[in-house]
């Protein structure tokens, strides 16, 4: 048998999920969309720089060691 506490927590989760679903349908403004795009570009540039300076040299070293 399901306890009252368990039922209460399930209904709270259900309500929270409905709220997040409703807020996801709100349209973003053009400035918000552009801000997200700029953030994406910035993250992409960072990852590419880190890959070139950190990961790639380590991969090359491992390739040389394996050969």
PyMOL Python script that loads the backbone (N, CA, C, O; Angstrom):
from pymol import cmd

cmd.read_pdbstr("""\
ATOM      1  N   UNK A   1       0.845  -1.178   0.000  1.00  0.00           N
ATOM      2  CA  UNK A   1       0.000   0.000   0.000  1.00  0.00           C
ATOM      3  C   UNK A   1       0.894   1.247   0.000  1.00  0.00           C
ATOM      4  O   UNK A   1       1.907   1.287   0.699  1.00  0.00           O
ATOM      5  N   UNK A   2       0.519   2.253  -0.779  1.00  0.00           N
ATOM      6  CA  UNK A   2       1.298   3.481  -0.903  1.00  0.00           C
ATOM      7  C   UNK A   2       1.019   4.388   0.280  1.00  0.00           C
ATOM      8  O   UNK A   2      -0.133   4.616   0.648  1.00  0.00           O
ATOM      9  N   UNK A   3       2.066   4.892   0.860  1.00  0.00           N
ATOM     10  CA  UNK A   3       1.890   5.768   2.018  1.00  0.00           C
ATOM     11  C   UNK A   3       1.433   7.152   1.578  1.00  0.00           C
ATOM     12  O   UNK A   3       1.574   7.524   0.413  1.00  0.00           O
ATOM     13  N   UNK A   4       0.896   7.895   2.504  1.00  0.00           N
ATOM     14  CA  UNK A   4       0.434   9.251   2.242  1.00  0.00           C
ATOM     15  C   UNK A   4       1.615  10.138   1.862  1.00  0.00           C
ATOM     16  O   UNK A   4       1.504  10.995   0.985  1.00  0.00           O
ATOM     17  N   UNK A   5       2.742   9.925   2.528  1.00  0.00           N
ATOM     18  CA  UNK A   5       3.936  10.712   2.237  1.00  0.00           C
ATOM     19  C   UNK A   5       4.397  10.465   0.803  1.00  0.00           C
ATOM     20  O   UNK A   5       4.773  11.400   0.096  1.00  0.00           O
ATOM     21  N   UNK A   6       4.366   9.220   0.383  1.00  0.00           N
ATOM     22  CA  UNK A   6       4.777   8.872  -0.963  1.00  0.00           C
ATOM     23  C   UNK A   6       3.854   9.507  -1.996  1.00  0.00           C
ATOM     24  O   UNK A   6       4.323  10.031  -3.007  1.00  0.00           O
ATOM     25  N   UNK A   7       2.565   9.467  -1.755  1.00  0.00           N
ATOM     26  CA  UNK A   7       1.602  10.088  -2.661  1.00  0.00           C
ATOM     27  C   UNK A   7       1.830  11.595  -2.755  1.00  0.00           C
ATOM     28  O   UNK A   7       1.734  12.175  -3.836  1.00  0.00           O
ATOM     29  N   UNK A   8       2.128  12.216  -1.636  1.00  0.00           N
ATOM     30  CA  UNK A   8       2.366  13.654  -1.617  1.00  0.00           C
ATOM     31  C   UNK A   8       3.600  14.006  -2.423  1.00  0.00           C
ATOM     32  O   UNK A   8       3.593  14.983  -3.171  1.00  0.00           O
ATOM     33  N   UNK A   9       4.664  13.220  -2.280  1.00  0.00           N
ATOM     34  CA  UNK A   9       5.893  13.521  -3.019  1.00  0.00           C
ATOM     35  C   UNK A   9       5.698  13.287  -4.510  1.00  0.00           C
ATOM     36  O   UNK A   9       6.271  14.004  -5.330  1.00  0.00           O
ATOM     37  N   UNK A  10       4.892  12.287  -4.870  1.00  0.00           N
ATOM     38  CA  UNK A  10       4.619  12.043  -6.285  1.00  0.00           C
ATOM     39  C   UNK A  10       3.842  13.197  -6.900  1.00  0.00           C
ATOM     40  O   UNK A  10       4.126  13.600  -8.028  1.00  0.00           O
ATOM     41  N   UNK A  11       2.877  13.730  -6.184  1.00  0.00           N
ATOM     42  CA  UNK A  11       2.093  14.829  -6.724  1.00  0.00           C
ATOM     43  C   UNK A  11       2.931  16.104  -6.818  1.00  0.00           C
ATOM     44  O   UNK A  11       2.730  16.910  -7.726  1.00  0.00           O
ATOM     45  N   UNK A  12       3.866  16.291  -5.890  1.00  0.00           N
ATOM     46  CA  UNK A  12       4.759  17.449  -5.966  1.00  0.00           C
ATOM     47  C   UNK A  12       5.657  17.357  -7.194  1.00  0.00           C
ATOM     48  O   UNK A  12       5.855  18.347  -7.898  1.00  0.00           O
ATOM     49  N   UNK A  13       6.201  16.167  -7.451  1.00  0.00           N
ATOM     50  CA  UNK A  13       7.044  15.981  -8.635  1.00  0.00           C
ATOM     51  C   UNK A  13       6.239  16.209  -9.904  1.00  0.00           C
ATOM     52  O   UNK A  13       6.723  16.843 -10.842  1.00  0.00           O
ATOM     53  N   UNK A  14       5.022  15.700  -9.938  1.00  0.00           N
ATOM     54  CA  UNK A  14       4.170  15.859 -11.102  1.00  0.00           C
ATOM     55  C   UNK A  14       3.891  17.337 -11.365  1.00  0.00           C
ATOM     56  O   UNK A  14       3.933  17.790 -12.509  1.00  0.00           O
ATOM     57  N   UNK A  15       3.607  18.078 -10.309  1.00  0.00           N
ATOM     58  CA  UNK A  15       3.340  19.509 -10.430  1.00  0.00           C
ATOM     59  C   UNK A  15       4.589  20.240 -10.910  1.00  0.00           C
ATOM     60  O   UNK A  15       4.493  21.139 -11.745  1.00  0.00           O
ATOM     61  N   UNK A  16       5.751  19.870 -10.397  1.00  0.00           N
ATOM     62  CA  UNK A  16       7.001  20.508 -10.811  1.00  0.00           C
ATOM     63  C   UNK A  16       7.274  20.226 -12.281  1.00  0.00           C
ATOM     64  O   UNK A  16       7.739  21.106 -13.005  1.00  0.00           O
ATOM     65  N   UNK A  17       6.991  19.012 -12.727  1.00  0.00           N
ATOM     66  CA  UNK A  17       7.204  18.669 -14.129  1.00  0.00           C
ATOM     67  C   UNK A  17       6.265  19.469 -15.018  1.00  0.00           C
ATOM     68  O   UNK A  17       6.667  19.917 -16.092  1.00  0.00           O
ATOM     69  N   UNK A  18       5.025  19.656 -14.590  1.00  0.00           N
ATOM     70  CA  UNK A  18       4.082  20.440 -15.378  1.00  0.00           C
ATOM     71  C   UNK A  18       4.547  21.888 -15.480  1.00  0.00           C
ATOM     72  O   UNK A  18       4.436  22.497 -16.543  1.00  0.00           O
ATOM     73  N   UNK A  19       5.060  22.440 -14.400  1.00  0.00           N
ATOM     74  CA  UNK A  19       5.544  23.819 -14.426  1.00  0.00           C
ATOM     75  C   UNK A  19       6.696  23.971 -15.398  1.00  0.00           C
ATOM     76  O   UNK A  19       6.723  24.922 -16.180  1.00  0.00           O
ATOM     77  N   UNK A  20       7.651  23.049 -15.363  1.00  0.00           N
ATOM     78  CA  UNK A  20       8.807  23.162 -16.255  1.00  0.00           C
ATOM     79  C   UNK A  20       8.378  22.988 -17.710  1.00  0.00           C
ATOM     80  O   UNK A  20       8.953  23.615 -18.600  1.00  0.00           O
ATOM     81  N   UNK A  21       7.385  22.154 -17.959  1.00  0.00           N
ATOM     82  CA  UNK A  21       6.890  21.970 -19.314  1.00  0.00           C
ATOM     83  C   UNK A  21       6.219  23.243 -19.807  1.00  0.00           C
ATOM     84  O   UNK A  21       6.396  23.644 -20.957  1.00  0.00           O
ATOM     85  N   UNK A  22       5.465  23.860 -18.948  1.00  0.00           N
ATOM     86  CA  UNK A  22       4.800  25.098 -19.338  1.00  0.00           C
ATOM     87  C   UNK A  22       5.817  26.193 -19.626  1.00  0.00           C
ATOM     88  O   UNK A  22       5.669  26.921 -20.607  1.00  0.00           O
ATOM     89  N   UNK A  23       6.831  26.322 -18.805  1.00  0.00           N
ATOM     90  CA  UNK A  23       7.798  27.385 -19.009  1.00  0.00           C
ATOM     91  C   UNK A  23       8.639  27.137 -20.254  1.00  0.00           C
ATOM     92  O   UNK A  23       9.173  28.085 -20.828  1.00  0.00           O
ATOM     93  N   UNK A  24       8.769  25.886 -20.683  1.00  0.00           N
ATOM     94  CA  UNK A  24       9.553  25.585 -21.879  1.00  0.00           C
ATOM     95  C   UNK A  24       8.840  26.058 -23.144  1.00  0.00           C
ATOM     96  O   UNK A  24       9.483  26.241 -24.177  1.00  0.00           O
ATOM     97  N   UNK A  25       7.546  26.257 -23.080  1.00  0.00           N
ATOM     98  CA  UNK A  25       6.807  26.683 -24.265  1.00  0.00           C
ATOM     99  C   UNK A  25       6.830  28.194 -24.450  1.00  0.00           C
ATOM    100  O   UNK A  25       6.302  28.693 -25.445  1.00  0.00           O
ATOM    101  N   UNK A  26       7.415  28.923 -23.537  1.00  0.00           N
ATOM    102  CA  UNK A  26       7.502  30.375 -23.649  1.00  0.00           C
ATOM    103  C   UNK A  26       8.533  30.714 -24.716  1.00  0.00           C
ATOM    104  O   UNK A  26       9.641  30.177 -24.713  1.00  0.00           O
ATOM    105  N   UNK A  27       8.167  31.598 -25.618  1.00  0.00           N
ATOM    106  CA  UNK A  27       9.059  31.994 -26.707  1.00  0.00           C
ATOM    107  C   UNK A  27      10.215  32.842 -26.189  1.00  0.00           C
ATOM    108  O   UNK A  27      10.033  33.690 -25.316  1.00  0.00           O
ATOM    109  N   UNK A  28      11.404  32.605 -26.734  1.00  0.00           N
ATOM    110  CA  UNK A  28      12.568  33.416 -26.395  1.00  0.00           C
ATOM    111  C   UNK A  28      12.564  34.665 -27.262  1.00  0.00           C
ATOM    112  O   UNK A  28      12.075  34.652 -28.391  1.00  0.00           O
ATOM    113  N   UNK A  29      13.108  35.730 -26.724  1.00  0.00           N
ATOM    114  CA  UNK A  29      13.233  36.958 -27.511  1.00  0.00           C
ATOM    115  C   UNK A  29      14.433  36.816 -28.447  1.00  0.00           C
ATOM    116  O   UNK A  29      15.283  35.947 -28.255  1.00  0.00           O
ATOM    117  N   UNK A  30      14.490  37.673 -29.452  1.00  0.00           N
ATOM    118  CA  UNK A  30      15.613  37.630 -30.385  1.00  0.00           C
ATOM    119  C   UNK A  30      16.937  37.874 -29.676  1.00  0.00           C
ATOM    120  O   UNK A  30      17.946  37.259 -30.021  1.00  0.00           O
ATOM    121  N   UNK A  31      16.945  38.758 -28.697  1.00  0.00           N
ATOM    122  CA  UNK A  31      18.188  39.029 -27.977  1.00  0.00           C
ATOM    123  C   UNK A  31      18.616  37.826 -27.134  1.00  0.00           C
ATOM    124  O   UNK A  31      19.811  37.564 -26.998  1.00  0.00           O
ATOM    125  N   UNK A  32      17.658  37.096 -26.571  1.00  0.00           N
ATOM    126  CA  UNK A  32      17.988  35.886 -25.816  1.00  0.00           C
ATOM    127  C   UNK A  32      18.555  34.805 -26.733  1.00  0.00           C
ATOM    128  O   UNK A  32      19.507  34.111 -26.374  1.00  0.00           O
ATOM    129  N   UNK A  33      17.963  34.669 -27.913  1.00  0.00           N
ATOM    130  CA  UNK A  33      18.445  33.692 -28.886  1.00  0.00           C
ATOM    131  C   UNK A  33      19.862  34.050 -29.316  1.00  0.00           C
ATOM    132  O   UNK A  33      20.729  33.179 -29.392  1.00  0.00           O
ATOM    133  N   UNK A  34      20.097  35.322 -29.596  1.00  0.00           N
ATOM    134  CA  UNK A  34      21.437  35.762 -30.011  1.00  0.00           C
ATOM    135  C   UNK A  34      22.450  35.554 -28.886  1.00  0.00           C
ATOM    136  O   UNK A  34      23.595  35.181 -29.142  1.00  0.00           O
ATOM    137  N   UNK A  35      22.039  35.791 -27.665  1.00  0.00           N
ATOM    138  CA  UNK A  35      22.920  35.573 -26.527  1.00  0.00           C
ATOM    139  C   UNK A  35      23.300  34.102 -26.412  1.00  0.00           C
ATOM    140  O   UNK A  35      24.457  33.785 -26.137  1.00  0.00           O
ATOM    141  N   UNK A  36      22.352  33.210 -26.616  1.00  0.00           N
ATOM    142  CA  UNK A  36      22.638  31.773 -26.590  1.00  0.00           C
ATOM    143  C   UNK A  36      23.584  31.386 -27.721  1.00  0.00           C
ATOM    144  O   UNK A  36      24.485  30.569 -27.527  1.00  0.00           O
ATOM    145  N   UNK A  37      23.383  31.968 -28.899  1.00  0.00           N
ATOM    146  CA  UNK A  37      24.277  31.683 -30.026  1.00  0.00           C
ATOM    147  C   UNK A  37      25.702  32.138 -29.735  1.00  0.00           C
ATOM    148  O   UNK A  37      26.662  31.422 -30.020  1.00  0.00           O
ATOM    149  N   UNK A  38      25.829  33.326 -29.170  1.00  0.00           N
ATOM    150  CA  UNK A  38      27.159  33.838 -28.836  1.00  0.00           C
ATOM    151  C   UNK A  38      27.831  32.957 -27.786  1.00  0.00           C
ATOM    152  O   UNK A  38      29.032  32.695 -27.863  1.00  0.00           O
ATOM    153  N   UNK A  39      27.058  32.505 -26.812  1.00  0.00           N
ATOM    154  CA  UNK A  39      27.591  31.606 -25.794  1.00  0.00           C
ATOM    155  C   UNK A  39      28.064  30.305 -26.411  1.00  0.00           C
ATOM    156  O   UNK A  39      29.110  29.776 -26.034  1.00  0.00           O
ATOM    157  N   UNK A  40      27.301  29.790 -27.351  1.00  0.00           N
ATOM    158  CA  UNK A  40      27.671  28.554 -28.046  1.00  0.00           C
ATOM    159  C   UNK A  40      28.976  28.749 -28.815  1.00  0.00           C
ATOM    160  O   UNK A  40      29.859  27.892 -28.779  1.00  0.00           O
ATOM    161  N   UNK A  41      29.092  29.872 -29.505  1.00  0.00           N
ATOM    162  CA  UNK A  41      30.325  30.161 -30.256  1.00  0.00           C
ATOM    163  C   UNK A  41      31.517  30.271 -29.314  1.00  0.00           C
ATOM    164  O   UNK A  41      32.601  29.771 -29.615  1.00  0.00           O
ATOM    165  N   UNK A  42      31.317  30.917 -28.188  1.00  0.00           N
ATOM    166  CA  UNK A  42      32.392  31.096 -27.218  1.00  0.00           C
ATOM    167  C   UNK A  42      32.850  29.752 -26.652  1.00  0.00           C
ATOM    168  O   UNK A  42      34.048  29.503 -26.518  1.00  0.00           O
ATOM    169  N   UNK A  43      31.903  28.906 -26.329  1.00  0.00           N
ATOM    170  CA  UNK A  43      32.227  27.573 -25.791  1.00  0.00           C
ATOM    171  C   UNK A  43      32.954  26.757 -26.846  1.00  0.00           C
ATOM    172  O   UNK A  43      33.935  26.079 -26.542  1.00  0.00           O
ATOM    173  N   UNK A  44      32.481  26.816 -28.081  1.00  0.00           N
ATOM    174  CA  UNK A  44      33.104  26.078 -29.166  1.00  0.00           C
ATOM    175  C   UNK A  44      34.553  26.521 -29.377  1.00  0.00           C
ATOM    176  O   UNK A  44      35.441  25.686 -29.550  1.00  0.00           O
ATOM    177  N   UNK A  45      34.789  27.819 -29.361  1.00  0.00           N
ATOM    178  CA  UNK A  45      36.142  28.346 -29.536  1.00  0.00           C
ATOM    179  C   UNK A  45      37.050  27.881 -28.399  1.00  0.00           C
ATOM    180  O   UNK A  45      38.201  27.514 -28.635  1.00  0.00           O
ATOM    181  N   UNK A  46      36.542  27.897 -27.183  1.00  0.00           N
ATOM    182  CA  UNK A  46      37.320  27.449 -26.023  1.00  0.00           C
ATOM    183  C   UNK A  46      37.705  25.978 -26.155  1.00  0.00           C
ATOM    184  O   UNK A  46      38.857  25.606 -25.932  1.00  0.00           O
ATOM    185  N   UNK A  47      36.730  25.147 -26.520  1.00  0.00           N
ATOM    186  CA  UNK A  47      36.984  23.711 -26.635  1.00  0.00           C
ATOM    187  C   UNK A  47      38.013  23.450 -27.732  1.00  0.00           C
ATOM    188  O   UNK A  47      38.900  22.613 -27.559  1.00  0.00           O
ATOM    189  N   UNK A  48      37.907  24.150 -28.847  1.00  0.00           N
ATOM    190  CA  UNK A  48      38.866  23.964 -29.928  1.00  0.00           C
ATOM    191  C   UNK A  48      40.272  24.364 -29.496  1.00  0.00           C
ATOM    192  O   UNK A  48      41.239  23.669 -29.807  1.00  0.00           O
ATOM    193  N   UNK A  49      40.389  25.482 -28.781  1.00  0.00           N
ATOM    194  CA  UNK A  49      41.703  25.921 -28.290  1.00  0.00           C
ATOM    195  C   UNK A  49      42.289  24.897 -27.327  1.00  0.00           C
ATOM    196  O   UNK A  49      43.459  24.530 -27.436  1.00  0.00           O
ATOM    197  N   UNK A  50      41.475  24.442 -26.391  1.00  0.00           N
ATOM    198  CA  UNK A  50      41.953  23.462 -25.415  1.00  0.00           C
ATOM    199  C   UNK A  50      42.354  22.158 -26.084  1.00  0.00           C
ATOM    200  O   UNK A  50      43.345  21.539 -25.696  1.00  0.00           O
ATOM    201  N   UNK A  51      41.596  21.739 -27.081  1.00  0.00           N
ATOM    202  CA  UNK A  51      41.920  20.512 -27.788  1.00  0.00           C
ATOM    203  C   UNK A  51      43.281  20.652 -28.470  1.00  0.00           C
ATOM    204  O   UNK A  51      44.123  19.759 -28.380  1.00  0.00           O
ATOM    205  N   UNK A  52      43.486  21.769 -29.146  1.00  0.00           N
ATOM    206  CA  UNK A  52      44.735  21.991 -29.867  1.00  0.00           C
ATOM    207  C   UNK A  52      45.935  22.077 -28.930  1.00  0.00           C
ATOM    208  O   UNK A  52      47.014  21.582 -29.254  1.00  0.00           O
ATOM    209  N   UNK A  53      45.751  22.702 -27.773  1.00  0.00           N
ATOM    210  CA  UNK A  53      46.896  22.936 -26.887  1.00  0.00           C
ATOM    211  C   UNK A  53      47.101  21.847 -25.841  1.00  0.00           C
ATOM    212  O   UNK A  53      48.211  21.696 -25.330  1.00  0.00           O
ATOM    213  N   UNK A  54      46.074  21.093 -25.512  1.00  0.00           N
ATOM    214  CA  UNK A  54      46.182  20.108 -24.437  1.00  0.00           C
ATOM    215  C   UNK A  54      46.020  18.672 -24.925  1.00  0.00           C
ATOM    216  O   UNK A  54      46.886  17.830 -24.687  1.00  0.00           O
ATOM    217  N   UNK A  55      44.936  18.400 -25.591  1.00  0.00           N
ATOM    218  CA  UNK A  55      44.604  17.028 -25.955  1.00  0.00           C
ATOM    219  C   UNK A  55      45.441  16.540 -27.133  1.00  0.00           C
ATOM    220  O   UNK A  55      46.001  15.445 -27.084  1.00  0.00           O
ATOM    221  N   UNK A  56      45.528  17.333 -28.175  1.00  0.00           N
ATOM    222  CA  UNK A  56      46.236  16.902 -29.372  1.00  0.00           C
ATOM    223  C   UNK A  56      47.703  16.565 -29.104  1.00  0.00           C
ATOM    224  O   UNK A  56      48.171  15.526 -29.568  1.00  0.00           O
ATOM    225  N   UNK A  57      48.444  17.397 -28.378  1.00  0.00           N
ATOM    226  CA  UNK A  57      49.835  17.017 -28.085  1.00  0.00           C
ATOM    227  C   UNK A  57      49.952  15.696 -27.308  1.00  0.00           C
ATOM    228  O   UNK A  57      50.871  14.914 -27.549  1.00  0.00           O
ATOM    229  N   UNK A  58      49.035  15.454 -26.391  1.00  0.00           N
ATOM    230  CA  UNK A  58      49.056  14.191 -25.643  1.00  0.00           C
ATOM    231  C   UNK A  58      48.769  13.004 -26.558  1.00  0.00           C
ATOM    232  O   UNK A  58      49.379  11.944 -26.415  1.00  0.00           O
ATOM    233  N   UNK A  59      47.845  13.181 -27.494  1.00  0.00           N
ATOM    234  CA  UNK A  59      47.549  12.116 -28.445  1.00  0.00           C
ATOM    235  C   UNK A  59      48.750  11.809 -29.316  1.00  0.00           C
ATOM    236  O   UNK A  59      49.062  10.646 -29.573  1.00  0.00           O
ATOM    237  N   UNK A  60      49.418  12.848 -29.767  1.00  0.00           N
ATOM    238  CA  UNK A  60      50.617  12.658 -30.588  1.00  0.00           C
ATOM    239  C   UNK A  60      51.691  11.902 -29.817  1.00  0.00           C
ATOM    240  O   UNK A  60      52.342  11.011 -30.362  1.00  0.00           O
ATOM    241  N   UNK A  61      51.872  12.256 -28.566  1.00  0.00           N
ATOM    242  CA  UNK A  61      52.856  11.585 -27.717  1.00  0.00           C
ATOM    243  C   UNK A  61      52.500  10.106 -27.553  1.00  0.00           C
ATOM    244  O   UNK A  61      53.376   9.245 -27.637  1.00  0.00           O
ATOM    245  N   UNK A  62      51.246   9.813 -27.325  1.00  0.00           N
ATOM    246  CA  UNK A  62      50.810   8.424 -27.176  1.00  0.00           C
ATOM    247  C   UNK A  62      50.988   7.647 -28.468  1.00  0.00           C
ATOM    248  O   UNK A  62      51.355   6.472 -28.445  1.00  0.00           O
ATOM    249  N   UNK A  63      50.728   8.302 -29.604  1.00  0.00           N
ATOM    250  CA  UNK A  63      50.929   7.630 -30.902  1.00  0.00           C
ATOM    251  C   UNK A  63      52.395   7.279 -31.095  1.00  0.00           C
ATOM    252  O   UNK A  63      52.717   6.180 -31.549  1.00  0.00           O
ATOM    253  N   UNK A  64      53.284   8.203 -30.754  1.00  0.00           N
ATOM    254  CA  UNK A  64      54.716   7.956 -30.903  1.00  0.00           C
ATOM    255  C   UNK A  64      55.163   6.801 -29.998  1.00  0.00           C
ATOM    256  O   UNK A  64      55.979   5.968 -30.393  1.00  0.00           O
ATOM    257  N   UNK A  65      54.617   6.767 -28.785  1.00  0.00           N
ATOM    258  CA  UNK A  65      54.987   5.717 -27.849  1.00  0.00           C
ATOM    259  C   UNK A  65      54.475   4.359 -28.301  1.00  0.00           C
ATOM    260  O   UNK A  65      55.120   3.336 -28.071  1.00  0.00           O
ATOM    261  N   UNK A  66      53.318   4.354 -28.944  1.00  0.00           N
ATOM    262  CA  UNK A  66      52.740   3.091 -29.405  1.00  0.00           C
ATOM    263  C   UNK A  66      53.429   2.557 -30.651  1.00  0.00           C
ATOM    264  O   UNK A  66      53.373   1.358 -30.923  1.00  0.00           O
ATOM    265  N   UNK A  67      54.069   3.420 -31.399  1.00  0.00           N
ATOM    266  CA  UNK A  67      54.711   2.994 -32.658  1.00  0.00           C
ATOM    267  C   UNK A  67      55.997   2.256 -32.436  1.00  0.00           C
ATOM    268  O   UNK A  67      56.644   1.840 -33.396  1.00  0.00           O
TER     269      UNK A  67
END
""", "prot")
cmd.dss("prot")
cmd.show_as("cartoon", "prot")
cmd.util.cbc("prot")
cmd.orient("prot")
